[in-house]
Amino acid sequence: MIDEVFSTMKESVGKSRDALKTSLTRIRTGRANPAILDSVRVDYYGAQTPLNQLATISTPEPRMIMIKPFDRTILNTIEKAIQTSDLGLNPSADAEMIRIPIPALTDERRKDLVKQVKKIGEESKIAIRNHRRDCNALLKDMETSGDAPKDDVAKALKKIQEMTDAGVAEVDNIISAKEKEISEI
């Protein structure tokens, strides 16, 4: 039973870490990253379709994203969807593809992005701590119901705390790496 609690905690910490990484890929840095377009939806025959299902997205240069739609008739629709998104990008279309130059970040914008990254990191830490609270409650319930001895529960509580500390440290490392990436000029 205690091993199940450990595996649940490990899985929960892993999911929180993965969610954090996914959230951070959507934050624009000074470099071109196709993942910043993951939130863009295009009206394709009445359905809001993700952009990556309608086109090939590539980064031929560090500050340029190129989009080549599978169906050239939706070129202008894709361009409008990117312009109306809150990404602050200015696409330019030609006959076959869309080019999106990624402008350099200003100091003020960098500071705002760092604040945003720290906020997302703190939310991830809170999620990990909530998982710890849930696992601790399960362990204490096992102790009161007599399913596990008091000594085993005490050891398990320590191990859950160690797993929490390791997860929080990993989140801190991910956040500091993203901050460094944002701060690069």
LUMDOZA-428254 format. One record per atom (N, C-alpha, C, O, CB): x, y, z. Coordinates in pm, whole numbers, plus 50000, padded with zeros to 5 digits. Glycine has a CB too. Layout:
REM residues N
XYZ...
This chain:
REM residues 185
500824988050000500005000050000500875012750000500595022249927499064999950121501925012750082502785024550089503525026549957503745037949915503805023050205503895015549892504565016549763503665023149658504145030349570505005002749715502365020749668501425027049575501415042149595501315049749499500015021249595501505046349722501535060749751502805066949692502765077949637501475063249905503935059749704505195064649646505085066049495505495076149438506355055249682504535055849430504425056449284503465067549240503685074049137503945042749228502405069649318501475080549289502185094049299502005102749214500275080149384502995095649403503715108149423504725110349310504845121349256504435108249560505445099749276506445100949169505765104749037506265113348963507225087649153504655098349007503915101248885503385115548884503455122448782502765091348868502865120048997502315133549007503395144148989503175154248922501625135449141504565141949049505675151349035506125151748889506425162548836506865147349128506185140248824506565139648683505575147148594505975154148502506665125248638504285145648623503275152548544503365167648564503215175348469501865147648581503615171948687503765186248714504965191948640504905202848584503905188848866506065184448640507285188748570507015189748420507405199548356508465178848598506345179748363506055179848220505125191348183505305197648079505445166448178504125194048266503215205148241503965218448245503675227448167502065205148345504915219548336505725231648346506535233648218506565244548162506665230948468507185223148172507985224048050507115227947930507525236047847508695210748021505925222247922505015225647813504595240247820504545247047718503775216647818504305245047939503915259047956505045268447918504815278947857503485261748101506255264747952507395273447926507765273947778508345283847733508595268948006507445263547701507755263947559506905274247486507275278847378507565250147496505785277747544504905287547481505335301947507504795311247447503485285547529506285303847596506765317347625507845320847525508815313547507507305318347771507655332047462508555336347355509855341647412509865349947502507895347047268510945336647358512265342147391512765349447267511985351647174513275330847436513995353147262514535360247147514735351347026514985356246916515825366647184514635338247044514855328846935513525323946878512495324146945515695317046982513585319546755512405313846691512165299846747513085291646753512565313446536510935297146786510565284146838509155280946787508205288146821510635283846995508995270546708507665267446654506605264846762505415266246735507765255346565507015261246881506065258246988505265270547031504195269047091506795252547107505755282647003504985294447043503695295646962502795303147000505825307047026503615288446851502405288846768501415277746804500385276446738502785287746622501705269946907500815258846946499425263646986498445256246969501435251047060499325275747038498025280547084497195286746971496025290046992498215290747194497785288546853497075294846742496085284946679496455273746643498085300046634494835289246667493775281346604493315288746479493165300946480492575278946703493105281346373492705287046244491305281946209490995270146226493725283346132490465291046159489125287246116489245280345981489435286845878488175299646108489135267145982489305259145860487995251945833487675242045898490475248945874487255257045737485945251645700485015250845822484335240745842486095237845636485005261445901484095262446014484585256046142483905257046245482815256445978485735249546140486265243246262487555250246305488405253446222486525228046239487675252646434488905258646488489975247646495489925238946582488655265046629490915248246404491925237746388493285242946431493645254246397491965232646242494065234946505495415239246542496265241546417496165234046320496085228746633497085251746421497915255446306498845244146263499055242146144498725267746339499395236846359500345226346323499695214546251500405205946199501045221346448498355214046245497665203746167497375208246024496955200345940496375199746235497595221145999497295226745867498525230245786498425233245667496435238845882499695230045850500895234845783502145228845844502145223445955500965249945789503225229845766504545226145815505175238745874505225249145808505445219845701505665237745997506265249246064507745246246085508105235846140505555252346201508595255446039510025253246053510725266146093510155277046085510625247945922511965264846138512785276346176514105275746099515075270046149513045276646330514135281445978515365280945898516475289745953517655287345927515055285045757516115300046029517075309146090516725310946236515585308146276517095322946016517665315446319517375317046461516255326946492515615325946597518605321346532516015336546403514985346646429513865346546324513275356946296515615360346436513595335046266512575334146162511815320946172512415310346189513205335646022510485321846163509635310046157508985310046019508465320345974508555309846273509005298645954508355297245823507205287345835507335276645895509365292745714506075291145775504885282645776504495279945632504255289145554503715289445855504425267145598504015263345462502745254945474502805243245512505155255445388501585261045442500325253645455500205242545352500735243445242499145263145440499505231945392499255220845302498265225045193498325220145080498725208645380497365234045227496365239345135496625254345120496415261945215494895236445186497075258645003497465272644983496295282344993496505294345011498135274344849495075277544982493915286444986493685292345125492965302245139492675278944942494285286545227494075291645364495245300245411495355303245530493865280045461496115304245320497285312345355496885325145427497455328445531498085315645229495915332545371495485345045433494765342745565494885350845657494575352845339494045331745577493355328445702494365325645813494175329945927492425316245682495425318645780496475315845878497135328845920497385331146039497525306045821497425337445823498075350245853497215358545949497735364346044498345358045723495905359145924495005366746010494925360646150494855367846249493595367345947494925347246158494855340546288496095343846372495995345746493494725325246270497255344446308498485347746382498455362246425498865365446537499745344946295497965371246339497905385346373496935387946489497205396446574497475393446252495815380646493494835383046598495185375846729494585378546833493465378646551496155366546724496575360046848497325370246932497765380546881497475347446819497465367547059498125377047150499635374747159500245377647262497515376047288500235369647051501665366547053502535378447016503735378347041501945355046958501945388846957502715400546920503625398046800504685404146788503545405147036503195389246711503995386046593503365392446469502155394346464504125370746574504205395746371503735402146249504125393746128505215395446075504305416446237503245384546084503575375845972503495383045838502735392645822502665363845971504265378245743504165383245606504045371245513504825361745521505405392345567503055371845424502775360545336503205363645193503105374945146501285357045339503675353245124503885354244981502985343744916502015339444978505405352244941503275339544797502375330344724502285316544787501245309944775502835329044581503345311844853503355298144902503535296445052503155286045106504415290744833504095306345121504375304545263504275317645339504175328445282505745298545282504305316145470504255327645561505585328045636506065317845686503035326745661506165339845642507385341845719507055350645839506375360745827508515348245631507555346445956507325354246078508695357746137509365349146194506445346246181509095370346126510345374246191510115375546342509085380846386510885387746132511055370746419510955371646565511795383546609513025383146602511435358246635511145394246654511915406146694512685403646824512305395446907510975418246710513765411046839514535410346963513685415847077512885425047056515885418146950513875410347195513085414747310513705427247372514925428747379512995403447415512835436147418513315447847491513585443747635513125433247680512275459647484514325452247708514605449147848513325448147930513195439348016515525459647908512395457047903511135456947977510355444047950509795438048042510265469347940510325439947825509615427547788510295415347850509625406047894509545426047634511625415547855512355404647919511985403448067511765392448117513875406847904511905414748135511535414648277510125409248297509875401748390511645428848336509205413248208507835408048216507795392948195507075385748264506935415048113508585388248098508615373848071509215366148188508755355248221509415371047945510255371748251510855365148368509825364248481509745353948549512125372748416509045374848502507995374448604506975363648572506525356248660507295388048617506615362848445505645352748401506195338648424505465329748468505295354748253507465336648394508105323548413508115319948561507815308548598509545323548356508465329548647508485326948791507095323448843506955314848930509045339148868506075330148790504695327348832504305313048794503715305748874503715337448768504635309148671504325295548626505075285248710504535274748745504675293848476506335288348743507135279448828506545278048967506525267149023508565284548837506075289049022505475288549156504195280249154503925272849249505175302749206503415281349048502205273149036502565258349030501845249949085501405277248912503645255148963504095241248954504545236149092504255224749129505255239948852505245244549167505675240749302504465238449392504435229149472506585251649364503465246949378502245245449458501565232249425501075225349514501265257249433501535228649296500925215949256501675204149320501055194649367500925214549102503005204849321503805194049382503515193249532503385182349587505315196349357503435204749597503145204749742501735199449770501515192949872503285218949799500795202149681499445196749698499445181549685498705174649756498485202849595500255176349594500385161849582500975155949711500555145349757501285158049459501945162949768502535158449895501465157850003501375148150078503695167949939500645168350011499585168850111498625157050095498235150750193498815182050101498255154149971497345142949945497965129549984497305121050045496955142749797499255127749950499935115149985500085113850135499925102950191501305114549917500405124850201500515124450347499185120750411499145113150508500995138050401498115125950357496785122650410496485107750391495925101350480495695131150341496855102350276496665087950253497455079650353496955069850409497075084250109498705083650376499545076250471498985076850612498985066850683500985081650469498515088450653497955089850788496655081950803496355076750910497715104650820495895081150695494675073050698495025058250713494335050850783493855075250569496115053950647496565040050661496965037150805496715026350857497745037250566497595046950868498035045051007496845044051100496795035251187498965056551052495875052851085494715052751175493825040551152493205035651246493905065551156493765035551029492935023851002493655010851038493045000151040492535023650856494955011851067495704999951107496284992250989496774981151007494834990951187496244997950870496794991350752498314991850747498954983550682496234997550627498905001650816500365003050816500835006750956500175014551025500815013750712501985001250999502515004551131503015019151136503365025051034503644994951168503035024351257503405038351278504815041351227505045051751166503295041851426505765032251252507145034351209507255034951057507965043451003508045023151262506555026050988506595026050842505995038950785506495044450687505835013850787504925043650847504295055950803505235067850823505335076550737502955058350878505935068050936506885078950962507995079150858508375089750808507485077551104508525067350824509565066450720509005070850585509665077850508510115052150711507785066650558507145070150430506925085250420507105091150314505815062650414506525091550530506325106050530507635113350499507645123350427505765110750667508735108150555510045114150526510395112550379510905121850316511145107650614510125100850324510445098450183509595107250092510085112349992510245083550148508325109050127507445117750048507995132050052507975139049950505985117350103508485136450168509055149850179510305151050091510525161350027509395153150326511135140650090512335140650006511955141449858512605148449780513185128150033510925134149819510465134549680509945148549645510165153449534509355123949656509255154749739508745168249718509905178049702509895186249610507845172549836510895177149790512045186049782512785184349650513225194149590513005183449900512925171949604513605169349477512795175249361513375180949268513805154049457511495173849366510635179449261510695194549256510755200449148509225174949281510675200849374510765215549381512125220249331512205230349261510525220449526513185213049365514535216649317514605215449165515235223749099515605207649384513975205149110513965203448965513215214848897513645219748793513335189948929512105219048955511345230448902512215242948906512245250648810510035232648983512935245049016513825256649026514875256548917515185266948859514505256949163515445244848887516455243748781515855247048644516485254048564517045229548779514665242048618514005244648490513715259648475513935265448369512685236548478513235265748584512895279948582514155288348560514145297748479512205284048713515245285148630516465293148615517035291648474517585301248420517515288848720516915279748414517385277948276516555286548179517105292448087517315263048235515245287048201514385295148113514675309948133514685317548035512895292248142514905314248256515255328248282516545331848211516665342748155515375330848433517515322948214518805325348147518585326447997519185334847931519825314148179517715317947942517425318247799516755331347759517065336947654516535306547760515845336347844515165348847816516135360747825516035370247748514005350747914517055359947919517985370947942519085371947838519735382347826518595369548077519305361247761520345361647657519975371947551518815373547514520535347647592520985378647503520745388747398521275383547267521175390347165521415402347434
